[in-house]
Amino acid sequence: MSEALAGALQRTSLEDPDFGAEVRALWQQVRIETTVDHGGVSNTFHGQADKIVQLRDLHGDLNIS
């Protein structure tokens, strides 16, 4: 069954590149969400920015200039 699904997704992705890009993006999201263990952190950023700050536990001061 999984081979048939993989084949269908591959054929459809070749026929419709936008669909393929969406499937790959969703798959990446699923992979991230399912591999983070209890208490783990997953930071994901999509888009454009000059500066990004991502953190989890902060003990003490944080100064951003």
N, C-alpha and C positions, 0 to 999 in steps of 0.2 A: 504494500500500500504506500509506504513512504517513498519508494522509488518512483511509483506512478505519479505521486504528487510533485516530487522534485522535477520530474520530466515535464509535467504540465506547466509548472511555474517557469521553468527555463524556456520552454517554447513561447509562452505568453509574454515573458519578459523581452524576448528577442523581437516579437511582433509589436510590442508596446513598451518602449524604453521608459516612459514615465511610470507605468505600472511596475516595472522592474525596480526602478529607483525607490518607489514607495515600499515594495516588499522588502528590499534590502534594509531600508531605514527601520522598518517595523521589526525585522528580525534582530537587528543590532540592539534595539530597545529591549526586546524580550531577553536576549542573551545577558544584557547588563542586569536587568531586574531579577533574573533567576540565578545569577551567580554570586550575588552579594550575600554573604553569610549573616546570621543574626548579629546585630551590632556593627556590621560592616557599613562602609560608605561607598557610594557611587556618585561621582559628580560628572554630569554630562552638560556640555555647552554646545549649542548649535547657533550659528549666526556669526555676526561680526562685532568686534569690540576692540577698543584700544587696550584695555586692561581688564583682566578677570581675576577675582579673588574667590577661591573656594576653600573652605576649611570645615572641620568638624568641631572638635573640642578645642577651646581656647582657654588657656589658664594664664591670666595676666593681661597686660595691655596690648592693644593693637593700634598702631599709628599708621595711617596711610596718608602720604603727602602727594 
